[in-house]
């Protein structure tokens, strides 16, 4: 009798094996999981040159030339026990869970520095997921990676940026830097690092840029900032403080009954339908590929 190997069965066996041995999954194990999870929806793994790094990504390319939607991952396991971790790869990649629900034909899930990348998860680069997580080099690297993804898709026009947590701050900084961004959406986004470290009692993110410092550059950009009413990591006031810095022409804050982690995946389909897809339609492009 012919045996057919199921990716889902493989993941179940892998998880069971890890439980038996008491091992934590490493970056390569986690990468195999996300590739298997996203593959049935048309995503392929991409290694994106992003000097001085390479960034891991998953790319869905179904309509060459149409706008690209970019989901930026959060900080992952950047800090563990109050110290920079040896591997920032997220155990539960929140932005990927959101990206897989997006009906846009062209979508890039972009990991952060060191995530899923053992070659860059070394002490040499550790500052780039701790104090320098939003450093100019990080913003430049993500921008290079997006340019490469646009080439792969054949997109010469606009992009739409979405970022979760620290990825939200990176999305805002990319929007301030690039001239092809049509919408900005953040989910529990780190939008004002100076306010965050001062109110939370954290040490300053030395070497990082503050997304709020030059938010005037995108005062006309259509944007939505979702925040969790129960979020103790990125307080609900964060997006309000950010919004007060500049006279934005089109900025919406949306409260969601969630903490920093729990409810976003389950509510994202509805939030896409009610808020994000209409925002894209008004800005022009990358709407739904079909009914949600």
C-alpha positions as CSV (number, residue, x, y, z in Angstrom):
1,X,0.0,0.0,0.0
2,X,1.4,3.4,-1.0
3,X,2.0,5.8,1.9
4,X,1.3,9.5,1.4
5,X,3.2,11.9,3.7
6,X,1.1,14.7,5.0
7,X,2.8,18.0,6.0
8,X,0.3,18.3,8.8
9,X,1.2,14.8,10.1
10,X,4.9,15.7,9.8
11,X,4.4,18.8,12.0
12,X,2.4,16.9,14.5
13,X,5.1,14.2,14.7
14,X,7.8,17.0,15.0
15,X,5.9,18.7,17.9
16,X,5.4,15.3,19.6
17,X,9.1,14.5,19.3
18,X,10.0,17.9,20.8
19,X,7.7,17.3,23.7
20,X,9.2,13.9,24.3
21,X,12.8,15.1,24.3
22,X,12.0,18.3,26.2
23,X,13.7,20.4,23.5
24,X,12.8,23.9,22.5
25,X,12.3,24.2,18.7
26,X,15.2,25.9,17.0
27,X,15.0,28.5,14.2
28,X,15.3,25.9,11.5
29,X,12.5,23.8,13.0
30,X,10.3,26.9,13.3
31,X,11.1,27.9,9.7
32,X,10.0,24.5,8.4
33,X,6.8,24.9,10.3
34,X,5.9,28.3,8.9
35,X,6.8,27.1,5.3
36,X,4.5,24.1,5.7
37,X,1.8,26.2,7.2
38,X,1.8,28.9,4.5
39,X,2.5,26.7,1.5
40,X,-1.0,25.5,0.9
41,X,-2.1,29.2,0.5
42,X,0.4,29.8,-2.2
43,X,3.4,31.2,-0.2
44,X,6.9,30.3,-1.1
45,X,10.0,30.9,1.0
46,X,12.3,33.7,-0.1
47,X,15.7,34.7,1.1
48,X,15.9,38.4,0.6
49,X,19.2,40.3,0.3
50,X,19.0,43.1,2.8
51,X,22.5,44.5,3.4
52,X,24.2,44.0,5.8
53,X,21.8,41.1,6.5
54,X,19.6,38.6,4.7
55,X,15.9,38.6,5.8
56,X,13.6,35.6,5.7
57,X,10.3,36.0,4.0
58,X,7.3,34.2,2.6
59,X,5.9,35.5,-0.6
60,X,2.5,35.0,-2.3
61,X,2.6,36.2,-5.9
62,X,-0.7,35.6,-7.8
63,X,-1.1,38.8,-9.9
64,X,2.2,40.2,-11.3
65,X,2.3,43.9,-11.4
66,X,-0.4,44.6,-8.8
67,X,0.3,46.2,-5.5
68,X,2.3,44.3,-2.8
69,X,1.0,44.0,0.8
70,X,3.8,43.7,3.3
71,X,3.3,42.2,6.8
72,X,6.2,42.9,9.2
73,X,6.8,40.6,12.1
74,X,7.1,41.8,15.7
75,X,10.1,41.6,17.8
76,X,9.6,37.9,18.6
77,X,11.8,36.5,21.4
78,X,14.1,39.5,21.3
79,X,14.3,39.9,25.1
80,X,14.2,36.9,27.4
81,X,14.6,37.3,31.2
82,X,15.5,41.0,30.7
83,X,18.4,40.3,28.4
84,X,18.8,40.0,24.6
85,X,18.1,36.5,23.5
86,X,20.4,34.3,21.5
87,X,17.6,33.7,18.9
88,X,14.8,36.2,18.3
89,X,12.7,33.8,16.2
90,X,9.0,34.0,17.4
91,X,7.4,30.8,18.6
92,X,4.0,32.0,17.4
93,X,4.5,34.5,14.5
94,X,1.6,36.9,14.9
95,X,2.1,38.7,11.7
96,X,2.2,35.5,9.7
97,X,-1.2,34.5,11.2
98,X,-2.6,37.8,10.1
99,X,-1.0,37.7,6.6
100,X,-2.4,34.2,5.9
101,X,-5.9,35.7,6.2
102,X,-5.3,38.5,3.8
103,X,-7.1,38.1,0.5
104,X,-4.8,40.4,-1.5
105,X,-3.2,38.5,-4.4
106,X,0.4,39.7,-3.6
107,X,1.5,39.4,0.0
108,X,5.0,39.4,1.6
109,X,5.5,38.2,5.2
110,X,8.8,39.7,6.2
111,X,10.7,38.5,9.3
112,X,13.0,40.7,11.3
113,X,16.8,40.6,11.7
114,X,17.9,37.2,13.1
115,X,14.5,35.6,12.9
116,X,14.7,32.1,11.2
117,X,18.2,33.0,10.3
118,X,20.9,31.1,12.4
119,X,23.7,32.9,10.5
120,X,22.5,36.2,11.8
121,X,21.3,35.1,15.2
122,X,24.8,35.6,16.7
123,X,26.3,38.0,19.2
124,X,27.6,40.1,16.4
125,X,24.0,41.1,15.4
126,X,22.3,40.9,18.8
127,X,22.0,44.7,19.2
128,X,19.7,44.7,16.1
129,X,16.9,43.0,18.0
130,X,17.5,44.7,21.3
131,X,18.6,48.4,21.6
132,X,19.0,48.9,17.8
133,X,15.9,47.1,16.8
134,X,14.7,50.2,14.9
135,X,18.2,51.4,13.8
136,X,18.7,53.1,10.4
137,X,20.4,49.9,9.3
138,X,17.3,47.8,10.1
139,X,15.0,50.2,8.3
140,X,17.3,50.3,5.3
141,X,17.6,46.5,5.3
142,X,13.8,46.0,5.3
143,X,13.4,48.5,2.5
144,X,15.9,46.6,0.4
145,X,14.1,43.4,1.1
146,X,10.8,44.9,0.0
147,X,12.4,46.2,-3.2
148,X,13.6,42.7,-4.0
149,X,10.1,41.3,-3.3
150,X,8.6,43.8,-5.6
151,X,11.0,42.7,-8.3
152,X,10.0,39.1,-7.8
153,X,6.3,40.0,-8.0
154,X,6.7,42.4,-10.8
155,X,5.2,45.2,-8.8
156,X,6.3,48.7,-10.0
157,X,3.6,50.6,-8.2
158,X,2.4,51.1,-4.6
159,X,2.7,48.9,-1.5
160,X,0.7,48.6,1.6
161,X,2.5,48.2,5.0
162,X,1.2,46.4,8.0
163,X,3.2,45.7,11.2
164,X,2.6,44.0,14.5
165,X,4.2,45.4,17.7
166,X,7.8,46.3,17.0
167,X,7.0,45.6,13.3
168,X,4.5,48.4,13.5
169,X,7.2,50.8,14.5
170,X,9.3,49.6,11.6
171,X,6.3,49.9,9.2
172,X,5.9,53.6,10.3
173,X,9.6,54.3,9.7
174,X,9.5,52.6,6.3
175,X,6.5,54.7,5.4
176,X,8.4,57.8,6.3
177,X,11.4,56.7,4.2
178,X,9.7,55.4,1.0
179,X,7.6,57.2,-1.6
180,X,5.5,54.1,-2.8
181,X,3.6,53.5,0.4
182,X,-0.2,54.0,0.0
183,X,-1.5,52.8,3.4
184,X,0.0,52.2,6.9
185,X,-1.7,49.8,9.3
186,X,-0.3,48.8,12.7
187,X,-1.5,46.2,15.2
188,X,-0.4,47.0,18.8
189,X,2.3,49.0,17.2
190,X,5.4,50.5,18.9
191,X,4.9,54.0,17.5
192,X,6.7,56.2,20.0
193,X,9.7,54.6,21.5
194,X,10.7,57.6,23.6
195,X,7.3,57.7,25.3
196,X,7.3,53.9,25.7
197,X,10.7,53.6,27.5
198,X,10.0,56.6,29.7
199,X,6.5,55.5,30.8
200,X,7.4,51.8,31.2
201,X,10.7,52.4,33.0
202,X,12.8,50.7,30.3
203,X,16.2,51.8,29.3
204,X,16.4,53.9,26.2
205,X,16.7,52.1,22.8
206,X,20.1,53.6,22.0
207,X,20.7,53.7,18.3
208,X,17.1,53.2,17.3
209,X,14.9,55.7,15.5
210,X,11.7,56.9,17.0
211,X,8.8,56.5,14.6
212,X,7.0,59.5,16.2
213,X,9.9,61.9,15.7
214,X,9.3,62.4,12.0
215,X,5.7,61.4,11.7
216,X,5.0,64.7,10.0
217,X,6.5,63.2,6.8
218,X,3.4,60.9,6.5
219,X,0.7,63.3,7.8
220,X,-1.2,62.8,4.6
221,X,-0.9,59.0,4.4
222,X,-4.1,57.0,5.1
223,X,-3.4,54.9,8.2
224,X,-5.1,52.8,10.9
225,X,-3.7,51.9,14.2
226,X,-5.3,49.0,16.1
227,X,-4.7,48.8,19.8
228,X,-5.6,46.3,22.5
229,X,-7.7,47.6,25.3
230,X,-6.0,45.1,27.7
231,X,-2.5,45.4,26.3
232,X,0.1,45.8,29.0
233,X,3.1,45.7,26.7
234,X,2.1,48.4,24.2
235,X,-0.4,50.5,26.2
236,X,-3.6,51.6,24.6
237,X,-2.4,55.2,24.9
238,X,0.5,54.6,22.6
239,X,-1.3,55.3,19.3
240,X,-3.1,58.3,20.9
241,X,0.3,59.8,21.9
242,X,1.5,59.2,18.3
243,X,-1.6,60.7,16.8
244,X,-1.3,63.9,18.9
245,X,2.2,64.6,17.5
246,X,1.1,65.6,14.0
247,X,-2.0,67.0,12.3
248,X,-2.7,63.8,10.4
249,X,-5.2,64.1,7.5
250,X,-6.4,60.5,7.7
251,X,-5.6,58.6,10.8
252,X,-8.0,56.2,12.6
253,X,-7.5,54.5,15.9
254,X,-9.5,51.3,16.5
255,X,-9.8,49.7,19.9
256,X,-10.0,45.9,20.1
257,X,-10.8,43.8,23.1
258,X,-7.4,42.1,23.3
259,X,-4.2,42.0,25.2
260,X,-0.9,42.1,23.3
261,X,-1.2,38.6,21.9
262,X,-4.5,36.7,22.3
263,X,-7.3,38.0,20.1
264,X,-5.7,39.5,17.0
265,X,-5.7,36.3,14.9
266,X,-9.3,35.4,15.6
267,X,-10.5,38.9,14.9
268,X,-8.3,39.8,12.0
269,X,-10.7,38.6,9.2
270,X,-13.4,40.9,10.5
271,X,-11.0,43.8,11.0
272,X,-9.7,43.3,7.5
273,X,-13.3,43.5,6.1
274,X,-14.4,46.4,8.2
275,X,-11.4,48.6,8.1
276,X,-8.3,47.6,6.2
277,X,-9.7,46.6,2.8
278,X,-11.9,49.7,2.6
279,X,-8.8,51.8,3.4
280,X,-6.9,50.2,0.6
281,X,-9.8,50.7,-1.8
282,X,-9.9,54.4,-1.0
283,X,-6.1,54.6,-1.4
284,X,-6.2,52.6,-4.6
285,X,-5.3,49.0,-5.0
286,X,-4.6,45.6,-3.3
287,X,-8.1,45.0,-2.2
288,X,-9.8,41.6,-1.8
289,X,-9.3,38.8,-4.3
290,X,-12.7,37.5,-3.4
291,X,-15.2,37.6,-0.5
292,X,-13.9,37.3,3.0
